[in-house]
Amino acid sequence: MSPASAREDSSHRVDPPFGARLAAAMDTHGPLCVGIDPHAALLDAWGLPDTAAGLREFSLRVVDALGGRVAAVKPQSAFFERHGSAGVAVLEETLAALRQAGTLAILDVKRGDIGSTMGGYAQAYLADGAPLAADAITVSPYLGYGSLLPALELAADTGRGVFVLALTSNPEGAGVQHARGPAGRAVAADIVAGAAASNAAARAAGELGSVGLVVGATVGAAVDALGIDLLAANAPLLAPGVGAQGAGAAELQKVFGPARGNVLASTSRGVLRAGPGTADLREAADRAVAQATAALRP
């Protein structure tokens, strides 16, 4: 049974949970996640129109080329949403195609709110049978880590995962993430501590946790400077910035250190710009997998 297909559509908790399925997928296919980022320039480069029809052709072509060949695929919801309801329908179809291919889908939506609204987002993306259900989603904790509780609870109940924004590589992020609270601890360190607490039961069971962290591969010395212990979080570490954005083996070692084995390197342009041919996409993905494996699991 494939890592993605281990979860069934039911109202019961499913084992193994997302963290264990992701760990198995990385062991089998290598520690690489390929994004589906169908922005207008990339559609044009593939000879496709910037329409819902072009979006559909692009996305399903990526799934056809890479499904069953990489650990995870990460559709970026924004590039689907900009086409309105027709684009969201394509996103539903893309997620269904990834399930059919047996490939873990990490939906990049970066949702974050409080109370019943966060609960609504959780139901949209993490509930069994939801049209937009994915194996995991990205979430924003900047209304407080506790605001994520509806998503954390539903993900745990359905065997899914979340990736919490912790240290992003955009220049503006440091102003919030590096800021220190009254106790002197950085905001990012508090987020990592929250993930560690959420993953404690998985650690006790000897499994990788299902509450992941998004840590940019190009944040340099920030992890050490802020006193963050990523290994102790027992979290899968989604690392944008690998490949086209410049992070190689040296940068990954500097950022992740002893936690490198938990890193899922994320790349989009580095693979997608090789399209639209299936063979070319697969060759680019194979190269990216080899590079990520050499850098993260030497």
N, C-alpha and C positions, 0 to 999 in steps of 0.2 A: 504494500500500500504506500502511495507517495506521501510526503510530508503534508502537502496541502489537503489531500483527500481523506486524511485520517479523521478530520472533523466532519460530522454529519449535520444536516439541518434537522435539529430536534430541539426540544425545550430542556434538555438535560445537559449538564456539564460533560464535556468530551475530553478524553485523555488520548494522547498526550496534549498538554497545553501548548500554546503558541511558542513559548521559549524553547521547549524541547523539540518541537517540530522545526523551528528555525535552525537550531544547532545541528540537527540531523541533515537539513538541506545544505547547510554550509559545509558540512563534512563530505557530503556527496558531490556537490556541484562547485564548491569553492566559495569564498566569502565575498561574493559580489551581488549587488542589487542594481538592476538596470532601470532607469527611470523612463517613463513614457511622458515626454514633454513636448507635445505637438504645437509649438508656437508657430506663428505665421511664417517666419523665415525658413523654418525646417520643413514645413509643408511645401513651400515653394521649391526648396532644394530637391525635394522628392518628386517634383512635377505634379503636385496635388493642389487642388483649390483650397482656399481658406474658408471652408464650409463644413457643415456637419458631415457631408458625404466624404470630403477629403479627410476629415478627422477620423471617420470610421475606417477608411481604407488604411490609413497610417497605423492606427492603434492595433487593428486586427492583424496587420502584416507583422508588426513587432511581436505580438503574441505567437503567431504562427512560427516565426523564426526562432524565438527564444524560449517558448514554453517548454518546460521539462529539461532545460539546458543550463539554467542559472538558479541560484538559491531563491531569489525573489525578484519581483517586478514592481515598480512603484509608479503608478499613474499619478500625475499632478492634476488634482481636481480643477484648478483654476483654468487650465487650458481647455477643459471640457465645458465648464460652466459659462465661459464667455460666448459659447454658441447657444445659450439658452436651453430650453427644454429638450431640443433635439440633441444638443451636446451631452446633456445629462443622460439621455437615453443611450448614447454611444458609450458613456462611462459604465452604465449598467451592463451593456453587452460585453465590454472589455473585461470587467470583473468576472462575469460569467464564463468568458472564454479562458481566463486564467484558472478558474476552478476546474474547468473541463480538462485543461492541460496538466493539472496537478502541480501548479506553481503557486507559491505563496504570493499573495497580493498585499502590498503595503500602500494604502491609500493616503496620499499626501494632502491633507485637508487643513491641518493646523488649527483645529477648532478649540475654543476655550471660552467658557462662560460660567454662570453660576446657577445652582438650583435646578429648577425644572427645565430651563433652557439647555443646560449641559446634558440633562437627561434626554432631551429631545435629540441632540446631536448623537448621543450614545445609541439611542434606538435606531437612528438613521444608518449608522455605519457598523454597529457591533451586535445587533440583534439577529438571531437566527431568522432566516426568511426575508430580511429586509432587502429591497432591491439593490441597495448600494452597499451591502455588507461586504467587508473585506476581512482578510486574516488579521490585519492590524491597521491602525491609523496613527497619524501624527497629531499631537495635541499641544496646546500652549498653556503653560502653568502660571502665567503672569497675572492672574487674579488670585494667586495662592495655590499651592499644591493641593490643598484640600478641596478646591473647587473642581478638581478632576474626579472626585469620588464616584459620581454616577458612571463615568466611563470606565474607571478602574474596576468597579464592581461588576458591571455588565460584561466587560471583557473577561474577567475571571470566571463568570458563570457560563460563558459560551465558549471558553477555550481560545479566546482571541487575545490580541496584544495591543499595547499602545506604545508609541515612542514620544517621550516628553522632551520638548525643546529645552536644552540645558546650556550649551555653549555654542552659539552660532558664529559664523565667521564674518558676517556683515559688520562693517565698522560701527554702526549704530548700536549693535547688540551689547557691546561692552559696557555702555553707560548704565544699562539695567542689570545685566548678568554679573558684572564684576562689582557692583555696588555692595557695600557691607551694611548689614542691619545692626540693631542695637547691641547684639551679642558679639559683633565683630566678624561674623561669618558672612561670606559672599552669598548673594542670592543664588548663584549657580550651585554653590556647595549645598545650600538648603534643598534645592531640587534633587540633587544627586542623593542626598540623605533620605529624602522621601521615597525615591525609587528603591534604595537599599532596603528600607523598611517594608515596602510592598513586595519585594522579592525574597524576603527572609525565609518564607516557607519553602520556596523553590530551592534556595541554598541548602536548607536542612535536608531536602530530599535528593540533593546532589544533581539538581537540574539548573539550567540557565533560566533566569527569570523571564517573565512575559511582559514586564514593564521596562521598556527600553529607554535609551537616552539618545537624543540627537546631539552629536558633538562634531563640529566642523573639523575636517582634517587639516585645515589651515589656521587653526587658532594658536599655533606655536606653543609657547611656554605657559599659556594661561592655566592649564590644569594644575601644574606644579605651583605656579605663583599664587593660586587661590586655595591651595591646600586640599585639593580634591583627590580622593582615592577612587578611581573608576573601577578598579578590580573588586573592591569591597561591595560595590553596588550590585554585583552579580547580574548585570543588565546587558542585553544585546545593545551594541553601540552603533547606531546608524551614522555613518561618516560621509556626509557630502563633501565634495571638493577634491575627490580623487580623480586623477587623469587630466582632463581638459583644464581644470582649475589649478593644477600645479602640484598637488600633494603626491609625493613619491614615498619610497621606503624610509628615507631619513626623516621626513616630516611626520609620517605615521608613527615612527618610533618615538619621536619627541613628544607628540601629543598623547599617545596611548600607552607607551611603555609596557609594563607587564600585563596590561589589559588587552593587548593586541589580539589575542585569541578570540575575544568576544566581539570584534569589530566586523561589521557588515559594510564594506566599502560601497558607496553609491556613486554611480556615474550615469550620465545621460548622453551628452554630446559626444563623448569619447567613443560611444558605440553607435548612436543613432546617425551621426553624420556619415557613416559608412553605407547607409541605405541608399536606395530602397531595395536592393537585391537581397534575397534571403541568404544566399551563401556569403555575401559580404558582411551582412549583419552578424551572422554566426561566427565568421572569422574574427571580426572585431571584438565580439563578446568573449571568444576563447582567449584572445590576447589579453583582454582586460582581466579575465579570471586568473590567468597565469601570473600577471603582474601583481594582482591583489594577493594571491596565495604566497608568492615569493616575499612580498613585503610584510604580510601579517602572520604567516605560518611557516617561517623558514625552517 
